[in-house]
Amino acid sequence: MGVSRPILLFILMLKEGVVNITPEEENAIDGMLGELEEFHKKNASDNIDRSNNAICYTLKQHVNEELAPKYNLTEVKWSFVYEPSSNIKAGYKPVDKVLFVNLAYSVRKMADGLSHQPLDFTLVAGSIYHEWVHVKQVSLYKNHTSKDIIPSLMKIYSNTSYDDIRWEQMAIARQELDWIKRRLKKHDLTSVIEQLKKWGLMHTPAVIKLRRINPKAYKGILKYAVMFILKKQAQKAIMSK
């Protein structure tokens, strides 16, 4: 019995290095974020006199104690910080299995803090999907090598420009696709594909700048974006059988 085309696509994607974020995981992340946004909006009036740290702690506590268990997203510990002085928008710490988002990059004016302006959950989601790719990458690496990934990561990041690291290009691509999906307010692949054909990845300032100053890296990110789309199509084809 031959291997079906969708299965062959999955094998190809794995060899090429595109991680498998399953439809179930995507739905879980979207569901968790939707409830977290509602929770944050509901508490907006109570947050007016609270510090950034206090608001971040409440969000972190609600996710880890309520939402992550509900959506079976307890593979990591979730954390939120507000650090305008840091140039790190989000991160994943493999040793501690902590995924954190710097909410200073998800508001209109950093200096105003969280208490007097809304959080842009489109940006929060983009950061989470970026880091979730890293969560999956670490898991794949461990499963295939049984080795600690930290030494390899330190070597890669010390010897290669951030934009040229394929590890990061993959995560940026998935973040961009989520940005497109949420801005369109549609989750269907056709709309996302049409946007890619028409505009490429020209939605966030960082990628627009990258296309100009480092076209090779931009093309790498675009390649991974297309591969993620192909993978989602393959998943959809299998699920429809």
N, C-alpha and C positions, 0 to 999 in steps of 0.2 A: 504494500500500500504506500503510495507516494506521499510526500509532505506537501500540504496545501500551500498556496501562495502566501496567505497571511502569516502562516507559521514561518515560512522562509524569510518573510520581511522581519519578523521578530528576531530571528537568528542574525540577520544582517545588521539590524539596529544594535544588537548586543555587541557584536564584533566591532562596530563602528564607535561604540562607547556611549550611545544614548540610553540613559536610564529609563526604566519602566515605571512611570507613575501610573498606576492602574486607574480605571474609571472609578472604582470604589474609593480609592484614596482621594482622587480629585473631588468627588462628591462630598467626601467627609471634610476635607479642608474648606471647601466652599460653604458647607453647612455650618461648620464651626465659626468661620469668619462672619457669616450672616448673623448668627446669634450674638457674637461678640459685639458687632456693630450696634445691634438693637440694645444690648445691655449698656453699652457706653452712652448711647443717646438717651436712654431712660434715666441715667444718672447724671446727665449734663448739669442740671440745676444744683445738685449736691456737690459737684466738682468745682464750682466757682471759687470757693475759698480754700481749696485743697492744693497741696504742692504737687509738682510733677512726679516726684518719687511716690507719693501716696496714691496717685491715680494709676501709675504704672504697676504698683503692687496689687491694687484691686483687680486690674485686668489680668495680671499674671495668676493671681489666686483663683479667679473665676475660671480661667482656661484650664489650669491644672487640676482643680478640684471638681469642676462640673462638666465643662465642654469636652476636654480631651478624652476623659473616660467615656462620655456619651458617644463620641464619634470614633472611638478606638484609635486615638492618636496619641497614645501614651509611650510610643517608641522613644520620644524625646521629652525633656523638660522644657516647658515654654517660658520665656522671659521677655519682659518689655522694659526698656530704659529710655530716659530722655537726656541725651548728652549732645547739646548743640556744638560743643567744642571738639567733638570727635568726628573724624572723617569716615568712620565706619558706620554704614547704614544698617547693617545686619550681619549676623554671623552664626556659624555652627561650630561648637566645640566638641569634637569627637570623643575626647577623653571623658568628659562629664556628660556627654549627650544632651547638651543644652543648645536650643535654638533661640536666639534672641533677635529682637527688632528694635532699632533705635528710632523711636517715634518722633524725634526731632526732625526727621526727614519725611514725615507724613503729615505735616501741617504747613499752612501758607507762610506763617512768620515764626521762625524758630524762637526769637526773643520773647514772644508773647506767651509761650508755654502752652500746656494742654488745657488749662482751666478756662480760657477765654476764646477758644476757637475750635472748630470741629476737626476731627481726625479724618483724613482722606483714606478710607479703607481700600480703595483701589491701589494706592501706594503700599499700604500694609500688606495686602495680598501679594503684590509683586515681589516684595522682599521675602515673604514666606515661601513662595514658590521657588525663588532663587535658592534659598537655603535648603529647601526640601530636596532639590536636585543633589545638593552636597550630601545630605543624609543618605540618599540612595546610592550615591557614588561610593561613600565610605563602606556601606553595607556590601556592595558588589565587590569592592576591593578585598574586604575581609573574607568574604565567602570564597573568592577565587584564589587567594594567596595565603590565607591564614596568618598574615603578617600585620604588624602595626603600621598604619598608614602615615603617622606623623613624620617619621624621618624622610619619607618620600615627598611629602608636602613641603617640608622645610627646604628641601633641595630645589623643588620646582619653583617655589616663590622667591627664593634667593637668586636664582639664575635666569629668570624669565620675566619679561614685562607682564603686568597683570592682564592686559588686553590680549596678549598672545598665548595665554595659558588655555589650552583646550578645555580643561576642567572648568574654568570660569566662563569660557565662551558658551558652553552647554547650558550653564545656569542662567546666564544673561539671556540666551535665546528663549528659555522657558519663561523667564520673567516677562520678556517682551510680548510673548504670545498671550500671557494672562492679561497684560495691560490692554492689548487689542480687544480681547474677549470682553473685558469688563467695560471698556469705553463704548463698545458697540451695544452693550447690554444684551448681547446674544451669546449663546453658548454653542451654536451650531458651527461645524467645521467649514461649511461653505462660505459663510460670511468672513471668517478669519482668512481663509485661502484667498478670497477676492481682494481683501485688503493687502495681503502680502504681494499679490501679483501687481496691484496698482501702485503701491507706495514702497514696498519693501519694508524694512524695519526703520521707519522714520517717525517714530512717535515720541520718544523721550530725548531730551537734550543731549544726554551722554552718548547715545547711539548715533544721533545726527552728527555730533562732533567727531565721533570715531570713524564714521564713513568718510569724513574729509581728511582726517590726519593719519588714519591707519586703515586703508581700504582692505588690506589682506585680512586683518582681524575682523572687520565688519563682514566680509564674505564668509569667514568661518562661522560667525554667529548666525548669519542667514542660513547657512547650510544646516546647522543644527536645528534651527527653527523649522525648516522644511522636513527634516527627519522626524522631529516630534510630531508634525502634522501627519506624516505617513504612518507613523506608529499608531496614532489615534485612529486613523482610518482603518488600519489592520485590526485594531481592538474592536472597533465598531462592527466590522465585517464578521468577526468571530462571534460576537455577542448576538448578532442578528440571526445566526444559524440555529 
